[in-house]
């Protein structure tokens, strides 16, 4: 019977072993809800971009262009922080 690795061989949680590897972790499959922006209401204040913990907000020419759903976990922080309520969380 092969020897199983013990808990001491696991890497410590919250430790970044390789700098710059965040793009390797596409976490969008965790999502139940996705953000949907109402362009009529959006004033491009960038609060969604500032508060997004995954940097999933796409910005181009100083305007919010949408969301990179490969990395969006559907947490809803963008919708919560939007002063114009231009972002709704929809079932994915």
LOZA-168526 format. One record per atom (N, C-alpha, C, O): x, y, z; atom name; residue number from 1. Coordinates in nm, 4 decimals. Example, Ala and Ser with C-alpha at 12.3 -4.5 7.8 and 13.67 -1.06 7.14 Angstrom:
BEGIN
(pt (1.3190 -0.5690 0.7800) N 1) (pt (1.2300 -0.4500 0.7800) CA 1) (pt (1.3200 -0.3300 0.7800) C 1) (pt (1.4236 -0.3319 0.8465) O 1) (pt (1.2850 -0.2250 0.7080) N 2) (pt (1.3670 -0.1060 0.7140) CA 2) (pt (1.2900 0.0030 0.7870) C 2) (pt (1.3409 0.1138 0.8039) O 2) 
This chain:
BEGIN
(pt (0.0844 -0.1178 0.0000) N 1) (pt (0.0000 0.0000 0.0000) CA 1) (pt (0.0893 0.1246 0.0000) C 1) (pt (0.1788 0.1358 0.0837) O 1) (pt (0.0654 0.2209 -0.0955) N 2) (pt (0.1506 0.3394 -0.1024) CA 2) (pt (0.1290 0.4305 0.0190) C 2) (pt (0.0190 0.4401 0.0733) O 2) (pt (0.2345 0.4949 0.0582) N 3) (pt (0.2308 0.5873 0.1720) CA 3) (pt (0.1627 0.7169 0.1281) C 3) (pt (0.2045 0.7780 0.0297) O 3) (pt (0.0577 0.7599 0.2003) N 4) (pt (-0.0098 0.8854 0.1683) CA 4) (pt (0.0669 1.0012 0.2293) C 4) (pt (0.1321 0.9872 0.3328) O 4) (pt (0.0579 1.1165 0.1629) N 5) (pt (0.1233 1.2360 0.2150) CA 5) (pt (0.0464 1.2855 0.3369) C 5) (pt (-0.0767 1.2836 0.3384) O 5) (pt (0.1162 1.3279 0.4345) N 6) (pt (0.0537 1.3820 0.5550) CA 6) (pt (0.0242 1.5304 0.5410) C 6) (pt (0.0627 1.5927 0.4420) O 6) (pt (-0.0431 1.5865 0.6382) N 7) (pt (-0.0814 1.7268 0.6342) CA 7) (pt (0.0387 1.8196 0.6327) C 7) (pt (0.0280 1.9328 0.5854) O 7) (pt (0.1517 1.7752 0.6828) N 8) (pt (0.2704 1.8599 0.6861) CA 8) (pt (0.3279 1.8847 0.5464) C 8) (pt (0.4065 1.9777 0.5280) O 8) (pt (0.2904 1.8042 0.4492) N 9) (pt (0.3422 1.8224 0.3137) CA 9) (pt (0.2573 1.9209 0.2317) C 9) (pt (0.2960 1.9580 0.1209) O 9) (pt (0.1428 1.9630 0.2850) N 10) (pt (0.0569 2.0573 0.2144) CA 10) (pt (0.1138 2.1979 0.2243) C 10) (pt (0.1736 2.2342 0.3255) O 10) (pt (0.0949 2.2780 0.1180) N 11) (pt (0.1406 2.4172 0.1246) CA 11) (pt (0.0462 2.4958 0.2156) C 11) (pt (-0.0731 2.4669 0.2245) O 11) (pt (0.1011 2.5922 0.2803) N 12) (pt (0.0262 2.6742 0.3753) CA 12) (pt (-0.0756 2.7599 0.2997) C 12) (pt (-0.0423 2.8182 0.1965) O 12) (pt (-0.1967 2.7680 0.3487) N 13) (pt (-0.3008 2.8480 0.2853) CA 13) (pt (-0.2643 2.9955 0.2858) C 13) (pt (-0.2040 3.0448 0.3811) O 13) (pt (-0.3012 3.0666 0.1785) N 14) (pt (-0.2759 3.2089 0.1696) CA 14) (pt (-0.1326 3.2447 0.1326) C 14) (pt (-0.0962 3.3623 0.1335) O 14) (pt (-0.0524 3.1469 0.1006) N 15) (pt (0.0866 3.1719 0.0634) CA 15) (pt (0.0969 3.1716 -0.0887) C 15) (pt (0.0502 3.0791 -0.1551) O 15) (pt (0.1577 3.2749 -0.1420) N 16) (pt (0.1782 3.2829 -0.2863) CA 16) (pt (0.3148 3.2227 -0.3154) C 16) (pt (0.4184 3.2800 -0.2817) O 16) (pt (0.3129 3.1069 -0.3780) N 17) (pt (0.4372 3.0365 -0.4058) CA 17) (pt (0.5061 3.0885 -0.5316) C 17) (pt (0.6284 3.0806 -0.5431) O 17) (pt (0.4281 3.1418 -0.6261) N 18) (pt (0.4812 3.1954 -0.7508) CA 18) (pt (0.4187 3.3316 -0.7755) C 18) (pt (0.2975 3.3391 -0.7954) O 18) (pt (0.4962 3.4395 -0.7752) N 19) (pt (0.4365 3.5701 -0.8017) CA 19) (pt (0.3847 3.5796 -0.9451) C 19) (pt (0.4428 3.5230 -1.0377) O 19) (pt (0.2746 3.6522 -0.9614) N 20) (pt (0.2201 3.6747 -1.0944) CA 20) (pt (0.1441 3.5589 -1.1545) C 20) (pt (0.1307 3.5520 -1.2766) O 20) (pt (0.0930 3.4664 -1.0726) N 21) (pt (0.0247 3.3503 -1.1288) CA 21) (pt (-0.1279 3.3568 -1.1160) C 21) (pt (-0.1951 3.2568 -1.1412) O 21) (pt (-0.1836 3.4704 -1.0781) N 22) (pt (-0.3278 3.4815 -1.0589) CA 22) (pt (-0.4068 3.4513 -1.1856) C 22) (pt (-0.5174 3.3978 -1.1779) O 22) (pt (-0.3521 3.4847 -1.3014) N 23) (pt (-0.4227 3.4590 -1.4275) CA 23) (pt (-0.4396 3.3103 -1.4563) C 23) (pt (-0.5242 3.2710 -1.5366) O 23) (pt (-0.3593 3.2289 -1.3909) N 24) (pt (-0.3690 3.0841 -1.4106) CA 24) (pt (-0.4923 3.0236 -1.3448) C 24) (pt (-0.5305 2.9109 -1.3764) O 24) (pt (-0.5541 3.0969 -1.2543) N 25) (pt (-0.6659 3.0437 -1.1762) CA 25) (pt (-0.7979 3.1038 -1.2223) C 25) (pt (-0.8429 3.2056 -1.1696) O 25) (pt (-0.8586 3.0405 -1.3199) N 26) (pt (-0.9888 3.0850 -1.3700) CA 26) (pt (-1.0959 3.0327 -1.2749) C 26) (pt (-1.1231 2.9127 -1.2696) O 26) (pt (-1.1554 3.1240 -1.2005) N 27) (pt (-1.2475 3.0855 -1.0938) CA 27) (pt (-1.3941 3.1093 -1.1294) C 27) (pt (-1.4817 3.0936 -1.0443) O 27) (pt (-1.4216 3.1469 -1.2543) N 28) (pt (-1.5581 3.1769 -1.2949) CA 28) (pt (-1.6550 3.0607 -1.2838) C 28) (pt (-1.7759 3.0823 -1.2752) O 28) (pt (-1.6053 2.9392 -1.2839) N 29) (pt (-1.6952 2.8234 -1.2754) CA 29) (pt (-1.7589 2.8095 -1.1372) C 29) (pt (-1.8512 2.7299 -1.1199) O 29) (pt (-1.7116 2.8849 -1.0399) N 30) (pt (-1.7697 2.8819 -0.9046) CA 30) (pt (-1.9015 2.9580 -0.8991) C 30) (pt (-1.9799 2.9407 -0.8058) O 30) (pt (-1.9252 3.0408 -0.9977) N 31) (pt (-2.0320 3.1397 -0.9956) CA 31) (pt (-2.1717 3.0785 -1.0075) C 31) (pt (-2.1938 2.9844 -1.0838) O 31) (pt (-2.2651 3.1343 -0.9303) N 32) (pt (-2.4070 3.1023 -0.9434) CA 32) (pt (-2.4806 3.2195 -1.0079) C 32) (pt (-2.5754 3.2009 -1.0842) O 32) (pt (-2.4346 3.3411 -0.9756) N 33) (pt (-2.4914 3.4631 -1.0320) CA 33) (pt (-2.3828 3.5375 -1.1091) C 33) (pt (-2.2646 3.5285 -1.0762) O 33) (pt (-2.4247 3.6111 -1.2121) N 34) (pt (-2.3293 3.6908 -1.2878) CA 34) (pt (-2.3769 3.8358 -1.2940) C 34) (pt (-2.4972 3.8622 -1.2943) O 34) (pt (-2.2822 3.9294 -1.2989) N 35) (pt (-2.3207 4.0701 -1.3074) CA 35) (pt (-2.3639 4.1067 -1.4491) C 35) (pt (-2.3038 4.0641 -1.5477) O 35) (pt (-2.4692 4.1862 -1.4560) N 36) (pt (-2.5191 4.2376 -1.5834) CA 36) (pt (-2.5332 4.3887 -1.5666) C 36) (pt (-2.5990 4.4361 -1.4740) O 36) (pt (-2.4703 4.4638 -1.6576) N 37) (pt (-2.4702 4.6104 -1.6460) CA 37) (pt (-2.5776 4.6728 -1.7349) C 37) (pt (-2.5976 4.6308 -1.8489) O 37) (pt (-2.6458 4.7729 -1.6814) N 38) (pt (-2.7430 4.8523 -1.7557) CA 38) (pt (-2.6689 4.9764 -1.8041) C 38) (pt (-2.6421 5.0674 -1.7257) O 38) (pt (-2.6360 4.9804 -1.9316) N 39) (pt (-2.5567 5.0899 -1.9891) CA 39) (pt (-2.6244 5.2260 -1.9749) C 39) (pt (-2.5572 5.3291 -1.9709) O 39) (pt (-2.7569 5.2261 -1.9674) N 40) (pt (-2.8313 5.3525 -1.9518) CA 40) (pt (-2.8033 5.4165 -1.8159) C 40) (pt (-2.8014 5.5390 -1.8041) O 40) (pt (-2.7818 5.3351 -1.7149) N 41) (pt (-2.7603 5.3850 -1.5789) CA 41) (pt (-2.6123 5.4075 -1.5455) C 41) (pt (-2.5801 5.4906 -1.4606) O 41) (pt (-2.5226 5.3338 -1.6116) N 42) (pt (-2.3804 5.3374 -1.5777) CA 42) (pt (-2.3197 5.4747 -1.6072) C 42) (pt (-2.3366 5.5283 -1.7167) O 42) (pt (-2.2484 5.5316 -1.5078) N 43) (pt (-2.1825 5.6615 -1.5243) CA 43) (pt (-2.0301 5.6459 -1.5296) C 43) (pt (-1.9581 5.7456 -1.5245) O 43) (pt (-1.9810 5.5241 -1.5398) N 44) (pt (-1.8374 5.4950 -1.5457) CA 44) (pt (-1.7607 5.5543 -1.4275) C 44) (pt (-1.6538 5.6130 -1.4444) O 44) (pt (-1.8162 5.5383 -1.3097) N 45) (pt (-1.7504 5.5873 -1.1883) CA 45) (pt (-1.6339 5.4972 -1.1469) C 45) (pt (-1.5467 5.5385 -1.0705) O 45) (pt (-1.6332 5.3742 -1.1980) N 46) (pt (-1.5286 5.2740 -1.1729) CA 46) (pt (-1.5302 5.2158 -1.0321) C 46) (pt (-1.4342 5.1500 -0.9922) O 46) (pt (-1.6369 5.2384 -0.9561) N 47) (pt (-1.6462 5.1759 -0.8238) CA 47) (pt (-1.6443 5.0240 -0.8369) C 47) (pt (-1.5849 4.9552 -0.7538) O 47) (pt (-1.7090 4.9715 -0.9409) N 48) (pt (-1.7097 4.8264 -0.9624) CA 48) (pt (-1.5671 4.7753 -0.9812) C 48) (pt (-1.5305 4.6709 -0.9271) O 48) (pt (-1.4881 4.8478 -1.0565) N 49) (pt (-1.3487 4.8101 -1.0825) CA 49) (pt (-1.2649 4.8199 -0.9549) C 49) (pt (-1.1825 4.7327 -0.9276) O 49) (pt (-1.2860 4.9248 -0.8782) N 50) (pt (-1.2101 4.9453 -0.7539) CA 50) (pt (-1.2369 4.8334 -0.6545) C 50) (pt (-1.1440 4.7814 -0.5927) O 50) (pt (-1.3625 4.7964 -0.6387) N 51) (pt (-1.4004 4.7016 -0.5341) CA 51) (pt (-1.3965 4.5549 -0.5752) C 51) (pt (-1.4015 4.4681 -0.4881) O 51) (pt (-1.3879 4.5239 -0.7038) N 52) (pt (-1.3880 4.3842 -0.7485) CA 52) (pt (-1.2647 4.3118 -0.6952) C 52) (pt (-1.1523 4.3493 -0.7285) O 52) (pt (-1.2842 4.2082 -0.6126) N 53) (pt (-1.1690 4.1383 -0.5550) CA 53) (pt (-1.0926 4.0531 -0.6562) C 53) (pt (-0.9813 4.0091 -0.6275) O 53) (pt (-1.1498 4.0292 -0.7729) N 54) (pt (-1.0861 3.9447 -0.8739) CA 54) (pt (-1.0384 4.0214 -0.9965) C 54) (pt (-0.9889 3.9611 -1.0917) O 54) (pt (-1.0526 4.1529 -0.9954) N 55) (pt (-1.0169 4.2354 -1.1127) CA 55) (pt (-1.0854 4.1833 -1.2383) C 55) (pt (-1.0240 4.1748 -1.3446) O 55) (pt (-1.2126 4.1487 -1.2251) N 56) (pt (-1.2884 4.0927 -1.3364) CA 56) (pt (-1.3617 4.1984 -1.4185) C 56) (pt (-1.4278 4.1651 -1.5169) O 56) (pt (-1.3508 4.3246 -1.3796) N 57) (pt (-1.4156 4.4319 -1.4539) CA 57) (pt (-1.3230 4.4750 -1.5675) C 57) (pt (-1.2057 4.5053 -1.5456) O 57) (pt (-1.3768 4.4771 -1.6872) N 58) (pt (-1.2992 4.5154 -1.8046) CA 58) (pt (-1.3142 4.6655 -1.8254) C 58) (pt (-1.4258 4.7167 -1.8342) O 58) (pt (-1.2017 4.7355 -1.8333) N 59) (pt (-1.2008 4.8805 -1.8537) CA 59) (pt (-1.1244 4.9104 -1.9811) C 59) (pt (-1.0163 4.8566 -2.0049) O 59) (pt (-1.1831 4.9982 -2.0633) N 60) (pt (-1.1174 5.0407 -2.1868) CA 60) (pt (-1.1450 5.1892 -2.2060) C 60) (pt (-1.2598 5.2329 -2.1988) O 60) (pt (-1.0406 5.2657 -2.2303) N 61) (pt (-1.0534 5.4111 -2.2492) CA 61) (pt (-1.1293 5.4762 -2.1336) C 61) (pt (-1.2179 5.5590 -2.1550) O 61) (pt (-1.0938 5.4381 -2.0123) N 62) (pt (-1.1537 5.4923 -1.8890) CA 62) (pt (-1.3040 5.4665 -1.8776) C 62) (pt (-1.3742 5.5406 -1.8087) O 62) (pt (-1.3534 5.3636 -1.9434) N 63) (pt (-1.4950 5.3276 -1.9340) CA 63) (pt (-1.5083 5.1801 -1.9019) C 63) (pt (-1.4288 5.0976 -1.9469) O 63) (pt (-1.6092 5.1486 -1.8238) N 64) (pt (-1.6388 5.0100 -1.7890) CA 64) (pt (-1.6985 4.9430 -1.9121) C 64) (pt (-1.8026 4.9853 -1.9625) O 64) (pt (-1.6320 4.8379 -1.9603) N 65) (pt (-1.6746 4.7693 -2.0822) CA 65) (pt (-1.7536 4.6421 -2.0545) C 65) (pt (-1.8263 4.5943 -2.1416) O 65) (pt (-1.7405 4.5876 -1.9361) N 66) (pt (-1.8087 4.4625 -1.9047) CA 66) (pt (-1.7310 4.3835 -1.8022) C 66) (pt (-1.6532 4.4397 -1.7250) O 66) (pt (-1.7520 4.2522 -1.8012) N 67) (pt (-1.6910 4.1657 -1.7010) CA 67) (pt (-1.6223 4.0478 -1.7670) C 67) (pt (-1.6735 3.9918 -1.8640) O 67) (pt (-1.5075 4.0103 -1.7152) N 68) (pt (-1.4382 3.8904 -1.7598) CA 68) (pt (-1.4928 3.7756 -1.6756) C 68) (pt (-1.4512 3.7555 -1.5615) O 68) (pt (-1.5851 3.7018 -1.7324) N 69) (pt (-1.6546 3.5977 -1.6571) CA 69) (pt (-1.5690 3.4749 -1.6298) C 69) (pt (-1.6121 3.3850 -1.5576) O 69) (pt (-1.4476 3.4692 -1.6863) N 70) (pt (-1.3553 3.3608 -1.6517) CA 70) (pt (-1.3081 3.3743 -1.5068) C 70) (pt (-1.2738 3.2753 -1.4421) O 70) (pt (-1.3070 3.4983 -1.4569) N 71) (pt (-1.2543 3.5241 -1.3232) CA 71) (pt (-1.3609 3.5710 -1.2244) C 71) (pt (-1.3382 3.5657 -1.1035) O 71) (pt (-1.4754 3.6165 -1.2722) N 72) (pt (-1.5822 3.6638 -1.1835) CA 72) (pt (-1.6419 3.5472 -1.1062) C 72) (pt (-1.6839 3.4473 -1.1645) O 72) (pt (-1.6450 3.5613 -0.9740) N 73) (pt (-1.7024 3.4568 -0.8886) CA 73) (pt (-1.8493 3.4816 -0.8574) C 73) (pt (-1.9145 3.3986 -0.7941) O 73) (pt (-1.9012 3.5951 -0.9013) N 74) (pt (-2.0418 3.6258 -0.8769) CA 74) (pt (-2.0705 3.6709 -0.7356) C 74) (pt (-2.1804 3.6488 -0.6848) O 74) (pt (-1.9743 3.7335 -0.6715) N 75) (pt (-1.9900 3.7744 -0.5309) CA 75) (pt (-2.0892 3.8892 -0.5135) C 75) (pt (-2.1492 3.9031 -0.4069) O 75) (pt (-2.1073 3.9720 -0.6175) N 76) (pt (-2.2038 4.0809 -0.6109) CA 76) (pt (-2.1523 4.2100 -0.5494) C 76) (pt (-2.2295 4.3041 -0.5313) O 76) (pt (-2.0251 4.2167 -0.5171) N 77) (pt (-1.9696 4.3389 -0.4591) CA 77) (pt (-1.9850 4.4551 -0.5566) C 77) (pt (-2.0152 4.5670 -0.5154) O 77) (pt (-1.9644 4.4292 -0.6855) N 78) (pt (-1.9777 4.5352 -0.7865) CA 78) (pt (-2.1187 4.5945 -0.7835) C 78) (pt (-2.1350 4.7165 -0.7873) O 78) (pt (-2.2191 4.5095 -0.7767) N 79) (pt (-2.3587 4.5553 -0.7732) CA 79) (pt (-2.3885 4.6316 -0.6438) C 79) (pt (-2.4592 4.7324 -0.6450) O 79) (pt (-2.3349 4.5832 -0.5346) N 80) (pt (-2.3566 4.6468 -0.4040) CA 80) (pt (-2.2947 4.7867 -0.3991) C 80) (pt (-2.3535 4.8784 -0.3418) O 80) (pt (-2.1772 4.8033 -0.4585) N 81) (pt (-2.1047 4.9301 -0.4516) CA 81) (pt (-2.1448 5.0308 -0.5590) C 81) (pt (-2.1086 5.1481 -0.5491) O 81) (pt (-2.2176 4.9884 -0.6599) N 82) (pt (-2.2557 5.0782 -0.7689) CA 82) (pt (-2.3523 5.1855 -0.7181) C 82) (pt (-2.4618 5.1522 -0.6727) O 82) (pt (-2.3140 5.3143 -0.7247) N 83) (pt (-2.4005 5.4203 -0.6723) CA 83) (pt (-2.5278 5.4418 -0.7551) C 83) (pt (-2.6251 5.4974 -0.7042) O 83) (pt (-2.5285 5.3994 -0.8791) N 84) (pt (-2.6449 5.4173 -0.9667) CA 84) (pt (-2.7270 5.2900 -0.9834) C 84) (pt (-2.8235 5.2880 -1.0597) O 84) (pt (-2.6891 5.1833 -0.9122) N 85) (pt (-2.7578 5.0540 -0.9227) CA 85) (pt (-2.7671 5.0087 -1.0683) C 85) (pt (-2.8702 4.9588 -1.1135) O 85) (pt (-2.6555 5.0277 -1.1409) N 86) (pt (-2.6495 4.9917 -1.2823) CA 86) (pt (-2.6117 4.8459 -1.3033) C 86) (pt (-2.6147 4.7964 -1.4159) O 86) (pt (-2.5760 4.7769 -1.1948) N 87) (pt (-2.5359 4.6361 -1.2070) CA 87) (pt (-2.6329 4.5497 -1.1281) C 87) (pt (-2.6580 4.5730 -1.0099) O 87) (pt (-2.6866 4.4498 -1.1963) N 88) (pt (-2.7742 4.3515 -1.1309) CA 88) (pt (-2.7073 4.2164 -1.1369) C 88) (pt (-2.6322 4.1873 -1.2300) O 88) (pt (-2.7341 4.1349 -1.0388) N 89) (pt (-2.6829 3.9992 -1.0382) CA 89) (pt (-2.7917 3.9069 -1.0924) C 89) (pt (-2.8995 3.8955 -1.0342) O 89) (pt (-2.7622 3.8416 -1.2038) N 90) (pt (-2.8577 3.7531 -1.2701) CA 90) (pt (-2.8129 3.6083 -1.2542) C 90) (pt (-2.6935 3.5802 -1.2450) O 90) (pt (-2.9078 3.5182 -1.2512) N 91) (pt (-2.8772 3.3749 -1.2450) CA 91) (pt (-2.7919 3.3374 -1.3652) C 91) (pt (-2.8242 3.3720 -1.4788) O 91) (pt (-2.6824 3.2661 -1.3390) N 92) (pt (-2.5881 3.2314 -1.4459) CA 92) (pt (-2.6353 3.1093 -1.5223) C 92) (pt (-2.5685 3.0654 -1.6160) O 92) 
